[in-house]
Amino acid sequence: MAHQTAKTTFPLLGLLALSTTAFLTILTETLPAALLPDMARSLGQSPSGIGQLVSAYALASALAAIHMVALTRALPRKPLYLGLVLSFAMANAVTALSTSYGLTAASRFVAGLAAGVVWAMHRSAAWDPASCDGVATRV
Protein backbone atom coordinates (compact mmCIF):
# COMPACT_ATOMS: atom_id res chain seq x y z
CA MET A 1 0.00 0.00 0.00
CA ALA A 2 1.47 3.29 -1.11
CA HIS A 3 1.86 6.14 1.32
CA GLN A 4 -0.35 9.03 0.31
CA THR A 5 0.37 12.62 1.17
CA ALA A 6 -2.10 15.42 1.00
CA LYS A 7 -1.46 17.74 -1.90
CA THR A 8 -1.45 21.36 -0.85
CA THR A 9 -1.71 24.24 -3.23
CA PHE A 10 0.82 27.01 -3.18
CA PRO A 11 -0.74 30.01 -1.33
CA LEU A 12 0.29 32.60 -3.92
CA LEU A 13 -2.52 35.08 -3.23
CA GLY A 14 -1.91 34.99 0.50
CA LEU A 15 1.80 35.51 0.03
CA LEU A 16 1.16 38.38 -2.37
CA ALA A 17 -1.08 40.00 0.24
CA LEU A 18 1.60 39.58 2.92
CA SER A 19 4.40 40.88 0.71
CA THR A 20 2.33 43.86 -0.46
CA THR A 21 1.54 44.76 3.13
CA ALA A 22 5.20 44.40 4.08
CA PHE A 23 6.20 46.74 1.25
CA LEU A 24 3.57 49.31 2.21
CA THR A 25 4.53 49.30 5.90
CA ILE A 26 8.18 49.99 5.04
CA LEU A 27 7.18 52.63 2.48
CA THR A 28 4.93 54.32 5.04
CA GLU A 29 7.67 54.31 7.64
CA THR A 30 10.30 55.94 5.45
CA LEU A 31 8.25 58.16 3.14
CA PRO A 32 8.40 61.31 5.32
CA ALA A 33 12.19 61.29 4.92
CA ALA A 34 11.73 61.71 1.17
CA LEU A 35 9.07 64.40 1.60
CA LEU A 36 10.71 66.42 4.39
CA PRO A 37 10.66 69.86 2.69
CA ASP A 38 7.11 69.51 1.38
CA MET A 39 5.71 68.15 4.64
CA ALA A 40 7.58 70.77 6.69
CA ARG A 41 6.12 73.53 4.55
CA SER A 42 2.55 72.21 4.57
CA LEU A 43 2.52 71.43 8.30
CA GLY A 44 4.46 74.54 9.35
CA GLN A 45 7.22 72.52 10.99
CA SER A 46 10.99 72.31 10.72
CA PRO A 47 12.48 69.35 8.82
CA SER A 48 13.60 67.86 12.14
CA GLY A 49 10.00 68.00 13.36
CA ILE A 50 8.92 66.04 10.30
CA GLY A 51 11.76 63.61 10.96
CA GLN A 52 10.15 62.93 14.33
CA LEU A 53 7.15 61.52 12.46
CA VAL A 54 9.42 58.66 11.32
CA SER A 55 10.44 58.17 14.95
CA ALA A 56 6.81 58.14 16.13
CA TYR A 57 5.99 55.40 13.62
CA ALA A 58 9.07 53.36 14.58
CA LEU A 59 8.38 53.73 18.32
CA ALA A 60 4.78 52.60 17.88
CA SER A 61 5.91 49.61 15.80
CA ALA A 62 8.40 48.60 18.46
CA LEU A 63 5.79 48.90 21.22
CA ALA A 64 3.22 46.97 19.22
CA ALA A 65 5.59 44.18 18.31
CA ILE A 66 5.55 42.89 21.88
CA HIS A 67 2.62 44.34 23.79
CA MET A 68 -0.07 44.41 21.11
CA VAL A 69 0.87 40.95 19.87
CA ALA A 70 0.50 39.62 23.40
CA LEU A 71 -2.91 41.28 23.70
CA THR A 72 -4.15 39.96 20.34
CA ARG A 73 -2.70 36.44 20.32
CA ALA A 74 -6.04 34.79 21.14
CA LEU A 75 -7.87 36.54 18.29
CA PRO A 76 -8.48 34.82 14.95
CA ARG A 77 -5.63 35.76 12.63
CA LYS A 78 -7.46 36.57 9.39
CA PRO A 79 -10.01 39.06 10.82
CA LEU A 80 -7.25 40.61 12.92
CA TYR A 81 -5.01 40.99 9.88
CA LEU A 82 -7.82 42.56 7.84
CA GLY A 83 -8.65 44.93 10.69
CA LEU A 84 -5.01 45.95 11.01
CA VAL A 85 -4.68 46.58 7.29
CA LEU A 86 -7.87 48.66 7.37
CA SER A 87 -6.67 50.72 10.36
CA PHE A 88 -3.28 51.11 8.68
CA ALA A 89 -4.96 52.39 5.49
CA MET A 90 -7.22 54.76 7.43
CA ALA A 91 -4.28 56.16 9.41
CA ASN A 92 -2.39 56.72 6.16
CA ALA A 93 -5.41 58.49 4.66
CA VAL A 94 -5.57 60.79 7.70
CA THR A 95 -1.84 61.47 7.36
CA ALA A 96 -2.22 62.32 3.68
CA LEU A 97 -5.15 64.71 4.27
CA SER A 98 -4.04 66.28 7.55
CA THR A 99 -2.98 69.91 7.83
CA SER A 100 -2.25 69.58 11.56
CA TYR A 101 1.08 68.37 12.89
CA GLY A 102 -0.53 66.85 16.01
CA LEU A 103 -3.09 64.91 13.97
CA THR A 104 -0.38 63.77 11.58
CA ALA A 105 1.80 62.57 14.47
CA ALA A 106 -1.15 60.70 16.01
CA SER A 107 -2.07 59.05 12.73
CA ARG A 108 1.56 58.03 12.18
CA PHE A 109 1.57 56.48 15.65
CA VAL A 110 -1.62 54.51 14.89
CA ALA A 111 -0.15 53.35 11.56
CA GLY A 112 2.99 52.27 13.42
CA LEU A 113 0.97 50.25 15.94
CA ALA A 114 -0.82 48.42 13.14
CA ALA A 115 2.44 47.83 11.28
CA GLY A 116 4.13 46.38 14.37
CA VAL A 117 1.45 43.74 14.78
CA VAL A 118 1.35 43.06 11.03
CA TRP A 119 5.11 42.43 10.98
CA ALA A 120 4.80 39.98 13.85
CA MET A 121 2.03 38.21 11.95
CA HIS A 122 4.24 38.05 8.85
CA ARG A 123 6.88 36.28 10.88
CA SER A 124 4.44 33.69 12.17
CA ALA A 125 3.08 33.12 8.64
CA ALA A 126 6.58 32.65 7.26
CA TRP A 127 7.70 30.07 9.83
CA ASP A 128 6.42 26.55 10.10
CA PRO A 129 7.56 25.18 13.46
CA ALA A 130 7.16 21.59 12.28
CA SER A 131 9.82 21.95 9.60
CA CYS A 132 11.50 25.22 10.59
CA ASP A 133 10.90 26.27 6.99
CA GLY A 134 7.97 28.37 5.99
CA VAL A 135 6.36 28.79 2.62
CA ALA A 136 7.06 32.52 2.59
CA THR A 137 10.78 31.94 3.11
CA ARG A 138 10.92 29.71 0.03
CA VAL A 139 9.49 32.25 -2.40
N, C-alpha and C positions, 0 to 999 in steps of 0.2 A: 504494500500500500504506500503510495507516494505521499510525501509530506506536502501539504498545501499551505501556502501563505496567502494572507489577504492582500489583494492588490490595492494600493492606495494611489490616489491621483495626486499629482504635484499641485500644491496650493498656490498657483501663480497669482491669482487675483488677490488673495490674502497677503502674499509677500509684496505685491505691488502697492497695496494700501499701506503696509508697514513702512516700506522704503520711501513712499511719497511723504508720509507723515514725518519720517525721520529727516528728510530733506527740508521740509517746511519748518520744522522746529529749529534746525540749525540756521536756516535763512532768516527766520524771525529774530533769532538771538543776535545775529551779527549785522543785520541790515542798518540799524541806526549808525553804525560806524561809517558806512558808505554814504549816508545821508546827513552827516553832521551839520554842514553849513545850512542846508535847506531846513532841517528840523529846528536848528537853533534860531534861525530867522523867523520861522512861522510860530514857534512857541515862545519867542522872546527870551531865550536862554543862551548862556554861553555854550561853546562846544563841549566843555568839560561837564556841564549840566546834562547835556544830551548823552554824553558818554556814560553817565550814571544810570541811564535807562538800560544799557547793556548789563550793568552790574545788578540792577534790580531784577532783571529777568534771570540772570545766572544764580543769584541768591535764592530766588523763589524755586528754581529748578533743584538746587541743592537741598533745600528744606523739604521739598516734596518727595525727593527720591527716597527718603527714609520714612519720614513721618506720615505723609499722605499714603504711601504704599502700605504701611502698617495698618492705617485706618480703613483702607479699601480692599484689603486682601480677601475678605469673605464675600465680596460682591461678585456677581457674574461678570466675566471678563469682557464679553462682546458689548453689552449695554454700557459698561463703564468706559470702554474704549471710545464708543460712539459719542457718549456724553462729554468725554474729555476733548475729542476732536471738535465737537460743536462749541464748547466753551473756549477752546483755543481760537477757533475761527471768529467767534463773537468778540473776544478780547482784541484780536488783530483788527477787526472792523472798527472798534472803538478807537484804537490807536491811530488808524488811518484817518478817521474823521475828526479827531479831537483837536481843539485849539487851546486846550488847557494843559499845562505841564503836569499838574497834580493828577488829572484824569488819565493822561498818557502814562504816567508812572504807575498808577494803580492798574491800568489795563495791561501794562507790560508785566507787572507782578503776577496777575491772574494767568496770563499766557505762560509765564514761567512755571507756575504751579502745575498747570495742565501738562506742559512739556516734560516736567520731571517725572510725573507718573507714567506718561506715555513711554518715555525712554526705559523705565524699569519694566514696563510691559513688553517692550521690544526684546529686551534681554531674555525674559522668560519664554517668549515665543521662539527665540532663536536657539534655545538650549533644550535638548532632550536629555533628562537625567539618566534615562535607561542606557543610552549609547554615548553620552557626552558629546554628541554631534547633532546639531539641529539642522533642520531643513534650510533655514535662512542663512546659516553659515556656509552652506554648500553652493549657494547661488553665485 
